[in-house]
């Protein structure tokens, strides 16, 4: 069991940190909104820190799950940042979806101090976090991965080292581009079924067992049919992720025309007030 500092208690971080506490680790949490940290302590025990630096003090492993590159730099390098309290031999694991550049930047800073770093973005959404069934894509040195891999088991069903630092974030970019295309296709298919007045349940339950089947179809068609989107992975966050992915594609000299198009469709959803809706809300554009 390890002493763990956890930074960021959003819809993903809150249950992920909770699973670590349930697994027997000693967990000290920090969240920008202190009331959220107090709620976590009431539910899972452990303790609450007033700053990221305090959360990291004496920790064997520090995890973060925040919003974006700027948020990550703030909680690590800013005033009272976590890096200021970390000692040689500790490990830092970032589960935020960020650019690969910031992962390599922070890993380089810590390497000079003998501290291991993993970029470890996750997939599986709020439900996956709550159920401890996330998929984790990891970038970092093999030795560091081997040390941390058993700890991931508290909240993950699959953990894979993709490559060196930054590879985990790049794999998450691949993940988000794939999801964008799948959700758009599902939305267009459902729009056709609705316009034709087909039995939506009969259609979706049938084709989900064939070549068109996907996680998105199996887990989202019912809520899409009901027009329910107040849950899950928010459109605002998906646009942030797609922006990172499209920038990396361009840097590498490639194109992602479908990803770019769906990103603009999500912009339409935002303009219609759906920034906090689940990504399956693409269907609302087609009604």
Backbone as CSV, one residue per row, in Angstrom:
resi,resn,N_x,N_y,N_z,CA_x,CA_y,CA_z,C_x,C_y,C_z
1,UNK,0.830,-1.183,0.000,0.000,0.000,0.000,0.873,1.245,0.000
2,UNK,0.396,2.306,-0.631,1.188,3.517,-0.814,0.515,4.713,-0.168
3,UNK,1.315,5.732,0.107,0.811,7.041,0.465,0.610,7.799,-0.832
4,UNK,-0.632,8.201,-1.108,-0.970,8.787,-2.397,-1.520,10.193,-2.204
5,UNK,-0.998,11.116,-2.995,-1.584,12.442,-3.103,-2.431,12.486,-4.363
6,UNK,-3.656,13.008,-4.244,-4.551,13.068,-5.414,-4.988,14.504,-5.626
7,UNK,-4.821,15.000,-6.855,-5.135,16.384,-7.193,-6.212,16.411,-8.266
8,UNK,-7.385,16.936,-7.930,-8.471,17.067,-8.893,-9.591,16.086,-8.634
9,UNK,-10.744,16.594,-8.201,-11.868,15.730,-7.828,-13.108,16.054,-8.651
10,UNK,-12.926,16.044,-9.967,-14.066,16.222,-10.859,-14.874,14.938,-10.973
11,UNK,-15.690,14.845,-12.020,-16.557,13.675,-12.169,-15.747,12.393,-12.348
12,UNK,-14.507,12.516,-12.826,-13.647,11.356,-12.974,-12.759,11.159,-11.744
13,UNK,-12.091,12.220,-11.334,-11.132,12.118,-10.243,-11.740,11.721,-8.914
14,UNK,-12.940,12.183,-8.631,-13.589,11.880,-7.353,-13.724,10.366,-7.140
15,UNK,-14.358,9.627,-8.076,-14.459,8.184,-7.863,-13.135,7.451,-8.025
16,UNK,-12.244,7.926,-8.900,-10.957,7.249,-9.081,-10.155,7.277,-7.777
17,UNK,-10.091,8.451,-7.149,-9.408,8.548,-5.860,-10.101,7.692,-4.812
18,UNK,-11.417,7.624,-4.897,-12.166,6.789,-3.956,-11.810,5.323,-4.065
19,UNK,-11.624,4.839,-5.275,-11.241,3.433,-5.460,-9.868,3.147,-4.854
20,UNK,-8.963,4.112,-4.949,-7.646,3.924,-4.341,-7.762,3.819,-2.823
21,UNK,-8.613,4.649,-2.241,-8.815,4.575,-0.788,-9.442,3.243,-0.397
22,UNK,-10.423,2.799,-1.165,-11.074,1.519,-0.875,-10.093,0.351,-0.985
23,UNK,-9.095,0.505,-1.859,-8.103,-0.558,-2.049,-7.099,-0.618,-0.905
24,UNK,-7.149,0.353,0.001,-6.288,0.321,1.170,-5.159,1.324,1.174
25,UNK,-5.035,2.116,0.114,-4.003,3.147,0.082,-4.394,4.306,1.005
26,UNK,-3.410,4.992,1.527,-3.650,6.216,2.290,-3.677,7.371,1.300
27,UNK,-4.802,8.069,1.223,-5.002,9.072,0.181,-5.250,10.447,0.800
28,UNK,-4.476,11.430,0.329,-4.692,12.828,0.714,-5.082,13.580,-0.551
29,UNK,-6.218,14.273,-0.534,-6.764,14.875,-1.746,-6.686,16.391,-1.703
30,UNK,-6.571,16.963,-2.893,-6.686,18.415,-3.063,-7.643,18.689,-4.207
31,UNK,-8.531,19.660,-3.996,-9.395,20.134,-5.067,-9.506,21.648,-4.955
32,UNK,-9.574,22.313,-6.098,-9.631,23.775,-6.110,-10.822,24.291,-5.300
33,UNK,-11.960,23.600,-5.399,-13.107,23.920,-4.568,-13.030,23.047,-3.331
34,UNK,-12.743,23.655,-2.196,-12.472,22.890,-0.980,-13.663,22.052,-0.535
35,UNK,-14.881,22.524,-0.790,-16.064,21.780,-0.367,-16.127,20.414,-1.031
36,UNK,-15.646,20.343,-2.249,-15.621,19.053,-2.962,-14.665,18.087,-2.269
37,UNK,-13.522,18.594,-1.817,-12.586,17.764,-1.076,-13.177,17.274,0.234
38,UNK,-13.906,18.154,0.915,-14.547,17.762,2.172,-15.571,16.666,1.937
39,UNK,-16.304,16.763,0.829,-17.281,15.716,0.495,-16.579,14.380,0.285
40,UNK,-15.428,14.435,-0.399,-14.684,13.201,-0.661,-14.224,12.559,0.642
41,UNK,-13.696,13.337,1.546,-13.211,12.803,2.822,-14.354,12.189,3.618
42,UNK,-15.518,12.830,3.595,-16.670,12.259,4.306,-17.067,10.904,3.733
43,UNK,-16.919,10.747,2.421,-17.344,9.497,1.786,-16.294,8.399,1.869
44,UNK,-15.015,8.781,1.748,-13.979,7.753,1.612,-12.934,7.748,2.724
45,UNK,-12.966,8.722,3.618,-11.924,8.796,4.639,-10.737,9.561,4.118
46,UNK,-9.518,9.171,4.520,-8.340,9.887,4.071,-8.295,11.285,4.656
47,UNK,-7.656,12.203,3.936,-7.520,13.565,4.440,-7.524,14.543,3.277
48,UNK,-7.697,15.811,3.612,-7.775,16.860,2.612,-6.614,17.824,2.786
49,UNK,-6.033,18.250,1.671,-4.934,19.209,1.677,-5.436,20.567,1.212
50,UNK,-4.769,21.613,1.676,-5.157,22.969,1.300,-4.530,23.413,-0.017
51,UNK,-3.448,22.730,-0.439,-2.749,23.085,-1.674,-2.262,21.805,-2.354
52,UNK,-1.937,21.868,-3.653,-1.328,20.707,-4.299,-0.019,20.305,-3.634
53,UNK,0.752,21.288,-3.189,2.018,21.001,-2.526,1.796,20.186,-1.264
54,UNK,0.783,20.545,-0.492,0.480,19.801,0.726,0.011,18.386,0.400
55,UNK,-0.753,18.235,-0.672,-1.214,16.904,-1.070,-0.044,16.012,-1.442
56,UNK,0.996,16.598,-2.025,2.138,15.827,-2.511,3.178,15.537,-1.433
57,UNK,3.156,16.296,-0.356,4.192,16.169,0.670,4.211,14.762,1.268
58,UNK,5.336,14.082,1.166,5.489,12.755,1.738,4.832,11.635,0.962
59,UNK,4.239,11.935,-0.200,3.534,10.915,-0.971,4.510,10.051,-1.761
60,UNK,4.210,8.763,-1.831,4.962,7.868,-2.708,4.591,8.113,-4.164
61,UNK,3.296,8.364,-4.390,2.769,8.589,-5.737,1.811,9.773,-5.674
62,UNK,1.924,10.671,-6.622,0.967,11.770,-6.749,0.226,11.608,-8.070
63,UNK,-1.091,11.585,-7.999,-1.943,11.522,-9.192,-2.577,12.891,-9.417
64,UNK,-2.833,13.217,-10.675,-3.640,14.398,-10.981,-4.653,14.052,-12.058
65,UNK,-5.815,14.702,-11.963,-6.862,14.550,-12.973,-7.585,15.898,-13.013
66,UNK,-7.047,16.809,-13.826,-7.557,18.169,-13.854,-8.128,18.473,-15.238
67,UNK,-8.086,19.756,-15.671,-8.807,20.089,-16.886,-8.020,20.079,-18.175
68,UNK,-6.878,20.778,-18.194,-6.139,20.948,-19.443,-4.673,21.235,-19.140
69,UNK,-3.911,21.574,-20.179,-2.475,21.823,-20.013,-2.205,22.909,-18.974
70,UNK,-2.941,24.014,-19.068,-2.708,25.124,-18.149,-3.020,24.728,-16.711
71,UNK,-4.106,23.977,-16.518,-4.457,23.511,-15.171,-3.356,22.607,-14.619
72,UNK,-2.832,21.741,-15.471,-1.793,20.816,-15.027,-0.529,21.568,-14.640
73,UNK,-0.133,22.519,-15.465,1.049,23.312,-15.107,0.830,24.067,-13.799
74,UNK,-0.388,24.564,-13.587,-0.678,25.329,-12.372,-0.538,24.478,-11.123
75,UNK,-1.059,23.236,-11.159,-1.025,22.416,-9.941,0.323,21.747,-9.724
76,UNK,1.181,21.767,-10.738,2.504,21.160,-10.577,3.606,22.189,-10.379
77,UNK,3.584,23.248,-11.208,4.677,24.211,-11.223,4.325,25.561,-10.615
78,UNK,3.036,25.812,-10.402,2.614,27.104,-9.896,2.925,27.282,-8.415
79,UNK,2.558,28.447,-7.864,2.727,28.655,-6.428,2.035,27.537,-5.649
80,UNK,2.717,26.969,-4.679,2.183,25.837,-3.902,1.936,24.621,-4.787
81,UNK,2.695,24.492,-5.897,2.535,23.359,-6.799,3.090,22.075,-6.223
82,UNK,2.595,20.965,-6.712,2.955,19.650,-6.179,4.438,19.341,-6.310
83,UNK,5.057,19.777,-7.401,6.460,19.420,-7.620,7.367,19.956,-6.520
84,UNK,6.957,21.051,-5.873,7.778,21.635,-4.837,7.945,20.757,-3.615
85,UNK,7.034,19.790,-3.434,7.069,18.941,-2.235,7.542,17.526,-2.514
86,UNK,7.749,17.182,-3.792,8.055,15.798,-4.124,9.532,15.484,-3.921
87,UNK,9.796,14.286,-3.422,11.163,13.870,-3.104,11.671,12.850,-4.115
88,UNK,12.967,12.746,-4.225,13.599,11.736,-5.075,13.051,10.352,-4.739
89,UNK,12.720,9.598,-5.785,12.176,8.258,-5.593,10.670,8.196,-5.640
90,UNK,10.003,9.360,-5.647,8.547,9.390,-5.754,8.145,9.283,-7.230
91,UNK,6.838,9.230,-7.466,6.307,9.103,-8.827,5.152,10.071,-9.013
92,UNK,5.039,10.622,-10.233,3.919,11.490,-10.579,3.168,10.860,-11.741
93,UNK,1.862,10.721,-11.594,1.022,10.097,-12.615,-0.093,11.071,-12.982
94,UNK,-0.127,11.505,-14.233,-1.161,12.441,-14.662,-2.207,11.730,-15.503
95,UNK,-3.455,11.779,-15.038,-4.567,11.142,-15.742,-5.406,12.145,-16.521
96,UNK,-4.988,13.405,-16.541,-5.662,14.420,-17.353,-5.459,14.105,-18.833
97,UNK,-6.408,14.494,-19.668,-6.171,14.459,-21.111,-5.539,15.789,-21.498
98,UNK,-4.264,15.740,-21.906,-3.514,16.940,-22.241,-2.784,16.732,-23.562
99,UNK,-1.970,17.705,-23.921,-1.067,17.520,-25.060,0.079,16.610,-24.641
100,UNK,0.692,15.973,-25.626,1.890,15.177,-25.344,3.053,16.090,-24.971
101,UNK,3.026,17.328,-25.462,4.120,18.260,-25.174,4.247,18.550,-23.686
102,UNK,3.128,18.801,-23.024,3.216,19.129,-21.598,3.650,17.910,-20.799
103,UNK,3.266,16.727,-21.242,3.720,15.510,-20.561,5.237,15.400,-20.631
104,UNK,5.807,15.633,-21.809,7.262,15.541,-21.963,7.973,16.655,-21.188
105,UNK,7.361,17.821,-21.165,7.936,18.943,-20.416,8.041,18.616,-18.928
106,UNK,6.948,18.151,-18.346,6.933,17.873,-16.911,7.796,16.659,-16.571
107,UNK,7.779,15.663,-17.436,8.615,14.483,-17.187,10.093,14.867,-17.158
108,UNK,10.498,15.783,-18.046,11.886,16.219,-18.069,12.285,16.938,-16.800
109,UNK,11.403,17.755,-16.279,11.681,18.464,-15.030,11.879,17.478,-13.892
110,UNK,11.025,16.475,-13.815,11.111,15.519,-12.710,12.272,14.544,-12.875
111,UNK,12.596,14.194,-14.102,13.694,13.244,-14.329,14.996,13.770,-13.741
112,UNK,15.204,15.078,-13.840,16.430,15.681,-13.308,16.509,15.569,-11.787
113,UNK,15.372,15.289,-11.163,15.318,15.169,-9.700,15.129,13.720,-9.246
114,UNK,15.205,12.781,-10.176,15.054,11.374,-9.822,13.643,10.982,-9.465
115,UNK,12.665,11.625,-10.107,11.243,11.335,-9.867,10.638,10.813,-11.158
116,UNK,9.951,9.687,-11.096,9.354,9.091,-12.277,8.052,9.771,-12.672
117,UNK,7.730,9.733,-13.965,6.527,10.391,-14.487,5.833,9.471,-15.479
118,UNK,4.514,9.400,-15.373,3.690,8.698,-16.353,2.574,9.620,-16.813
119,UNK,2.352,9.691,-18.125,1.105,10.280,-18.613,0.143,9.119,-18.812
120,UNK,-1.029,9.219,-18.187,-1.938,8.070,-18.115,-3.388,8.493,-18.285
121,UNK,-3.746,9.062,-19.441,-5.144,9.432,-19.661,-6.035,8.196,-19.679
122,UNK,-7.304,8.407,-19.393,-8.227,7.288,-19.244,-9.392,7.416,-20.217
123,UNK,-10.044,6.295,-20.463,-11.260,6.244,-21.265,-12.260,5.341,-20.558
124,UNK,-13.519,5.674,-20.713,-14.569,4.902,-20.064,-15.640,5.773,-19.453
125,UNK,-15.385,7.075,-19.418,-16.391,8.014,-18.963,-16.681,7.935,-17.482
126,UNK,-17.675,8.706,-17.075,-18.060,8.780,-15.669,-18.450,7.417,-15.130
127,UNK,-19.196,6.643,-15.914,-19.615,5.319,-15.460,-18.410,4.416,-15.230
128,UNK,-17.434,4.477,-16.131,-16.229,3.672,-15.973,-15.450,4.050,-14.739
129,UNK,-15.402,5.358,-14.447,-14.700,5.815,-13.245,-15.419,5.344,-11.989
130,UNK,-16.735,5.459,-11.977,-17.506,5.073,-10.798,-17.456,3.566,-10.553
131,UNK,-17.411,2.794,-11.627,-17.407,1.337,-11.504,-16.005,0.741,-11.426
132,UNK,-14.979,1.583,-11.514,-13.603,1.084,-11.483,-13.238,0.265,-12.700
133,UNK,-13.784,0.647,-13.873,-13.590,-0.138,-15.094,-12.987,0.702,-16.223
134,UNK,-12.099,1.598,-15.893,-11.505,2.466,-16.904,-10.433,1.750,-17.725
135,UNK,-10.198,2.270,-18.911,-9.059,1.867,-19.732,-8.005,2.963,-19.608
136,UNK,-6.765,2.574,-19.335,-5.693,3.543,-19.110,-4.615,3.366,-20.173
137,UNK,-4.288,4.456,-20.852,-3.249,4.480,-21.886,-2.035,5.191,-21.309
138,UNK,-0.913,4.510,-21.206,0.204,5.029,-20.418,1.428,5.299,-21.281
139,UNK,2.057,6.439,-21.008,3.353,6.752,-21.578,4.369,6.929,-20.460
140,UNK,5.552,6.355,-20.627,6.585,6.481,-19.602,7.578,5.343,-19.675
141,UNK,8.602,5.418,-18.854,9.620,4.380,-18.832,9.035,3.069,-18.302
142,UNK,9.516,1.961,-18.842,9.011,0.649,-18.440,9.157,0.427,-16.937
143,UNK,10.293,0.823,-16.381,10.533,0.614,-14.950,9.516,1.359,-14.093
144,UNK,9.187,2.569,-14.494,8.198,3.351,-13.754,6.815,2.719,-13.914
145,UNK,6.489,2.318,-15.127,5.204,1.668,-15.373,5.054,0.408,-14.521
146,UNK,6.085,-0.401,-14.469,6.014,-1.647,-13.705,5.747,-1.375,-12.231
147,UNK,6.290,-0.288,-11.708,6.062,0.053,-10.305,4.630,0.493,-10.057
148,UNK,4.038,1.239,-10.989,2.722,1.830,-10.771,1.579,0.940,-11.249
149,UNK,1.852,0.034,-12.183,0.786,-0.764,-12.800,-0.157,-1.417,-11.789
150,UNK,0.329,-2.026,-10.710,-0.613,-2.637,-9.758,-1.533,-1.630,-9.081
151,UNK,-1.086,-0.386,-8.949,-1.910,0.636,-8.304,-3.096,1.000,-9.195
152,UNK,-2.889,1.028,-10.514,-3.973,1.322,-11.447,-5.140,0.343,-11.310
153,UNK,-4.848,-0.867,-10.877,-5.884,-1.895,-10.820,-7.068,-1.490,-9.957
154,UNK,-6.881,-0.541,-9.055,-7.976,-0.111,-8.186,-9.115,0.516,-8.975
155,UNK,-8.794,1.190,-10.101,-9.866,1.863,-10.849,-9.893,1.503,-12.335
156,UNK,-9.112,0.531,-12.767,-9.024,0.217,-14.193,-9.262,-1.256,-14.474
157,UNK,-9.805,-1.531,-15.653,-9.942,-2.920,-16.100,-8.869,-3.274,-17.121
158,UNK,-8.281,-2.240,-17.771,-7.197,-2.487,-18.718,-6.207,-1.346,-18.643
159,UNK,-4.939,-1.708,-18.463,-3.855,-0.733,-18.382,-2.761,-1.167,-19.341
160,UNK,-2.378,-0.297,-20.261,-1.383,-0.654,-21.271,-0.338,0.446,-21.385
161,UNK,0.922,0.037,-21.317,1.994,0.983,-21.625,2.114,1.061,-23.136
162,UNK,1.851,2.253,-23.686,1.892,2.442,-25.137,3.308,2.707,-25.623
163,UNK,4.089,3.422,-24.812,5.451,3.774,-25.206,6.042,4.752,-24.211
164,UNK,6.972,5.569,-24.668,7.632,6.536,-23.797,6.687,7.675,-23.437
165,UNK,7.158,8.578,-22.580,6.336,9.701,-22.139,5.746,10.433,-23.345
166,UNK,4.454,10.726,-23.281,3.726,11.362,-24.372,2.920,10.380,-25.198
167,UNK,3.317,9.106,-25.185,2.610,8.107,-25.993,1.208,7.850,-25.466
168,UNK,1.033,7.925,-24.156,-0.300,7.742,-23.595,-1.246,8.828,-24.072
169,UNK,-0.779,10.075,-24.049,-1.619,11.179,-24.507,-1.920,11.074,-25.994
170,UNK,-0.938,10.640,-26.780,-1.185,10.494,-28.214,-2.202,9.390,-28.472
171,UNK,-2.133,8.302,-27.711,-3.133,7.241,-27.845,-4.520,7.755,-27.486
172,UNK,-4.612,8.635,-26.492,-5.920,9.207,-26.140,-6.456,10.076,-27.273
173,UNK,-5.560,10.756,-28.001,-5.996,11.518,-29.173,-6.617,10.595,-30.212
174,UNK,-5.977,9.446,-30.427,-6.518,8.450,-31.358,-7.914,8.015,-30.889
175,UNK,-8.025,7.756,-29.598,-9.289,7.335,-29.009,-10.403,8.348,-29.284
176,UNK,-10.107,9.631,-29.077,-11.137,10.656,-29.225,-11.536,10.858,-30.683
177,UNK,-10.582,10.755,-31.599,-10.931,10.848,-33.016,-11.831,9.695,-33.432
178,UNK,-11.533,8.505,-32.924,-12.368,7.344,-33.247,-13.783,7.506,-32.697
179,UNK,-13.889,7.980,-31.460,-15.205,8.169,-30.844,-16.024,9.187,-31.630
180,UNK,-15.395,10.283,-32.049,-16.127,11.332,-32.753,-16.823,10.784,-33.989
181,UNK,-16.113,9.985,-34.773,-16.713,9.415,-35.974,-17.823,8.439,-35.665
182,UNK,-17.635,7.629,-34.638,-18.641,6.633,-34.265,-19.938,7.312,-33.805
183,UNK,-19.809,8.337,-32.958,-21.011,9.003,-32.440,-21.767,9.724,-33.552
184,UNK,-21.035,10.328,-34.491,-21.717,10.990,-35.603,-22.463,9.968,-36.456
185,UNK,-21.826,8.837,-36.741,-22.514,7.805,-37.519,-23.739,7.267,-36.803
186,UNK,-23.615,7.032,-35.486,-24.756,6.560,-34.699,-25.885,7.587,-34.735
187,UNK,-25.556,8.868,-34.634,-26.574,9.917,-34.650,-27.309,9.952,-35.980
188,UNK,-26.573,9.841,-37.074,-27.209,9.880,-38.384,-28.106,8.661,-38.596
189,UNK,-27.628,7.486,-38.142,-28.458,6.290,-38.271,-29.739,6.388,-37.451
190,UNK,-29.630,6.869,-36.223,-30.814,7.005,-35.382,-31.776,8.048,-35.940
191,UNK,-31.231,9.119,-36.517,-32.098,10.137,-37.108,-32.913,9.546,-38.254
192,UNK,-32.280,8.696,-39.059,-33.009,8.029,-40.141,-34.087,7.104,-39.590
193,UNK,-33.750,6.326,-38.602,-34.721,5.399,-38.014,-35.919,6.149,-37.430
194,UNK,-35.660,7.282,-36.793,-36.751,8.065,-36.219,-37.620,8.683,-37.306
195,UNK,-36.962,9.226,-38.347,-37.723,9.839,-39.434,-38.601,8.817,-40.150
196,UNK,-38.125,7.580,-40.246,-38.882,6.509,-40.890,-39.892,5.862,-39.944
197,UNK,-39.939,6.332,-38.716,-40.863,5.838,-37.692,-40.692,4.342,-37.440
198,UNK,-39.427,3.907,-37.441,-39.138,2.517,-37.107,-39.193,2.333,-35.600
199,UNK,-39.291,1.094,-35.160,-39.195,0.753,-33.747,-37.721,0.877,-33.353
200,UNK,-37.383,1.964,-32.651,-35.978,2.254,-32.356,-35.333,1.123,-31.563
201,UNK,-36.054,0.608,-30.577,-35.498,-0.471,-29.763,-35.192,-1.692,-30.614
202,UNK,-36.113,-2.046,-31.485,-35.908,-3.219,-32.335,-34.704,-3.026,-33.251
203,UNK,-34.575,-1.829,-33.818,-33.458,-1.557,-34.716,-32.125,-1.609,-33.968
204,UNK,-32.041,-0.859,-32.867,-30.762,-0.739,-32.161,-30.335,-2.072,-31.531
205,UNK,-31.280,-2.781,-30.932,-30.932,-4.052,-30.300,-30.498,-5.090,-31.321
206,UNK,-31.001,-4.952,-32.556,-30.618,-5.884,-33.618,-29.245,-5.546,-34.181
207,UNK,-29.062,-4.299,-34.595,-27.796,-3.970,-35.270,-26.628,-3.897,-34.287
208,UNK,-26.924,-3.732,-33.007,-25.844,-3.735,-32.015,-25.126,-5.073,-31.965
209,UNK,-25.791,-6.124,-32.413,-25.192,-7.459,-32.429,-24.458,-7.764,-33.729
210,UNK,-24.487,-6.809,-34.664,-23.816,-7.010,-35.948,-22.584,-6.136,-36.092
211,UNK,-22.182,-5.914,-37.337,-20.948,-5.190,-37.616,-21.018,-3.723,-37.204
212,UNK,-22.209,-3.175,-37.070,-22.353,-1.765,-36.692,-22.265,-1.553,-35.182
213,UNK,-22.242,-2.630,-34.428,-22.238,-2.521,-32.975,-21.034,-1.776,-32.431
214,UNK,-21.226,-1.054,-31.330,-20.148,-0.307,-30.679,-20.535,-0.043,-29.230
215,UNK,-19.554,0.359,-28.446,-19.835,0.759,-27.063,-20.825,1.911,-27.047
216,UNK,-20.639,2.864,-27.930,-21.528,4.020,-27.966,-22.963,3.594,-28.261
217,UNK,-23.139,2.685,-29.198,-24.482,2.224,-29.526,-25.119,1.502,-28.344
218,UNK,-24.388,0.567,-27.758,-24.948,-0.233,-26.671,-25.276,0.594,-25.435
219,UNK,-24.467,1.641,-25.180,-24.606,2.402,-23.942,-25.321,3.735,-24.100
220,UNK,-25.592,4.158,-25.335,-26.164,5.484,-25.515,-27.470,5.549,-26.307
221,UNK,-27.847,4.485,-27.034,-29.006,4.655,-27.890,-30.276,4.943,-27.095
222,UNK,-30.432,4.339,-25.926,-31.659,4.552,-25.148,-31.777,6.003,-24.691
223,UNK,-30.703,6.564,-24.182,-30.759,7.956,-23.728,-30.881,8.908,-24.907
224,UNK,-30.258,8.574,-26.018,-30.405,9.412,-27.207,-31.845,9.411,-27.686
225,UNK,-32.466,8.242,-27.711,-33.855,8.150,-28.149,-34.788,8.940,-27.237
226,UNK,-34.419,9.007,-25.958,-35.235,9.734,-24.985,-34.879,11.212,-24.908
227,UNK,-33.839,11.616,-25.633,-33.421,13.009,-25.585,-32.796,13.404,-24.259
228,UNK,-32.111,12.462,-23.619,-31.490,12.711,-22.318,-29.974,12.829,-22.486
229,UNK,-29.422,13.966,-22.080,-27.991,14.206,-22.290,-27.282,14.822,-21.077
230,UNK,-27.980,14.915,-19.955,-27.411,15.571,-18.788,-26.511,14.683,-17.953
231,UNK,-25.561,14.039,-18.564,-24.669,13.101,-17.878,-23.484,12.849,-18.799
232,UNK,-22.547,12.005,-18.346,-21.507,11.499,-19.232,-20.386,12.496,-19.509
233,UNK,-19.763,12.364,-20.691,-18.594,13.151,-21.069,-19.052,14.393,-21.818
234,UNK,-18.784,15.565,-21.250,-19.342,16.811,-21.761,-18.758,17.209,-23.118
235,UNK,-19.600,17.834,-23.911,-19.197,18.349,-25.218,-18.025,19.325,-25.083
236,UNK,-18.054,20.178,-24.064,-16.949,21.126,-23.862,-15.607,20.406,-23.764
237,UNK,-15.591,19.290,-23.022,-14.341,18.546,-22.857,-13.962,17.816,-24.134
238,UNK,-14.965,17.328,-24.869,-14.666,16.650,-26.126,-14.043,17.616,-27.123
239,UNK,-14.539,18.848,-27.159,-13.952,19.827,-28.078,-12.515,20.157,-27.675
240,UNK,-12.265,20.222,-26.375,-10.892,20.428,-25.918,-10.002,19.300,-26.393
241,UNK,-10.471,18.062,-26.235,-9.683,16.895,-26.635,-9.471,16.845,-28.145
242,UNK,-10.521,17.131,-28.905,-10.385,17.114,-30.358,-9.428,18.208,-30.838
243,UNK,-9.443,19.353,-30.160,-8.511,20.411,-30.505,-7.066,19.961,-30.347
244,UNK,-6.787,19.248,-29.263,-5.440,18.712,-29.036,-5.075,17.712,-30.133
245,UNK,-6.024,16.821,-30.445,-5.761,15.787,-31.445,-5.531,16.387,-32.825
246,UNK,-6.365,17.343,-33.225,-6.236,17.942,-34.549,-4.931,18.727,-34.679
247,UNK,-4.511,19.351,-33.597,-3.231,20.064,-33.617,-2.075,19.093,-33.811
248,UNK,-2.141,17.934,-33.144,-1.075,16.934,-33.283,-1.067,16.330,-34.685
249,UNK,-2.246,16.082,-35.238,-2.327,15.573,-36.608,-1.646,16.546,-37.567
250,UNK,-1.954,17.826,-37.424,-1.361,18.834,-38.298,0.150,18.907,-38.109
251,UNK,0.611,18.806,-36.868,2.057,18.867,-36.602,2.791,17.745,-37.315
252,UNK,2.124,16.588,-37.411,2.736,15.429,-38.044,2.519,15.401,-39.558
253,UNK,1.892,16.462,-40.085,1.723,16.577,-41.527,0.539,15.816,-42.084
254,UNK,-0.379,15.385,-41.244,-1.537,14.625,-41.695,-2.797,15.453,-41.726
255,UNK,-3.904,14.791,-42.024,-5.223,15.429,-41.991,-6.188,14.509,-41.279
256,UNK,-7.213,15.092,-40.705,-8.281,14.337,-40.056,-9.598,15.026,-40.388
257,UNK,-10.025,14.929,-41.644,-11.196,15.696,-42.088,-12.478,15.352,-41.330
258,UNK,-12.678,14.073,-41.003,-13.887,13.714,-40.272,-13.836,14.273,-38.848
259,UNK,-12.690,14.151,-38.204,-12.557,14.698,-36.861,-12.795,16.194,-36.833
260,UNK,-12.251,16.911,-37.827,-12.437,18.357,-37.902,-13.893,18.715,-38.136
261,UNK,-14.578,17.925,-38.964,-15.990,18.187,-39.245,-16.841,17.960,-38.004
262,UNK,-16.621,16.845,-37.320,-17.408,16.557,-36.123,-17.115,17.576,-35.026
263,UNK,-15.891,18.063,-34.957,-15.574,19.119,-34.005,-16.465,20.336,-34.248
264,UNK,-16.695,20.677,-35.505,-17.574,21.809,-35.812,-19.028,21.488,-35.498
265,UNK,-19.408,20.232,-35.640,-20.773,19.848,-35.240,-20.944,20.025,-33.727
266,UNK,-19.897,19.674,-32.975,-19.968,19.892,-31.530,-20.035,21.380,-31.203
267,UNK,-19.405,22.204,-32.033,-19.517,23.650,-31.836,-20.967,24.096,-31.999
268,UNK,-21.685,23.483,-32.939,-23.113,23.770,-33.096,-23.885,23.423,-31.812
269,UNK,-23.556,22.267,-31.238,-24.228,21.857,-30.000,-23.943,22.865,-28.889
270,UNK,-22.708,23.320,-28.795,-22.369,24.346,-27.798,-23.201,25.605,-27.999
271,UNK,-23.312,26.045,-29.241,-24.075,27.270,-29.522,-25.550,27.101,-29.159
272,UNK,-26.018,25.875,-29.173,-27.409,25.591,-28.796,-27.571,25.327,-27.305
273,UNK,-26.519,25.624,-26.534,-26.608,25.495,-25.082,-26.230,24.135,-24.542
274,UNK,-25.589,23.301,-25.369,-25.294,21.936,-24.954,-23.865,21.671,-24.556
275,UNK,-23.145,22.667,-24.117,-21.749,22.468,-23.772,-21.521,21.444,-22.677
276,UNK,-22.472,21.324,-21.768,-22.349,20.368,-20.661,-23.044,19.041,-20.953
277,UNK,-23.663,18.932,-22.115,-24.337,17.683,-22.478,-23.324,16.598,-22.814
278,UNK,-23.771,15.357,-22.740,-22.955,14.218,-23.160,-22.661,14.301,-24.655
279,UNK,-21.567,13.688,-25.073,-21.163,13.752,-26.480,-22.185,13.135,-27.432
280,UNK,-23.040,12.270,-26.924,-24.080,11.671,-27.781,-25.121,12.684,-28.223
281,UNK,-25.052,13.914,-27.717,-26.008,14.966,-28.075,-25.853,15.444,-29.515
282,UNK,-24.900,14.877,-30.263,-24.824,15.200,-31.705,-26.153,14.952,-32.396
283,UNK,-26.938,14.036,-31.889,-28.248,13.749,-32.494,-29.143,14.973,-32.504
284,UNK,-28.983,15.874,-31.535,-29.872,17.047,-31.465,-29.735,17.942,-32.687
285,UNK,-28.608,17.887,-33.375,-28.424,18.709,-34.581,-29.276,18.212,-35.736
286,UNK,-29.705,16.959,-35.691,-30.334,16.310,-36.828,-31.853,16.221,-36.690
287,UNK,-32.377,16.739,-35.594,-33.819,16.655,-35.377,-34.502,17.912,-35.882
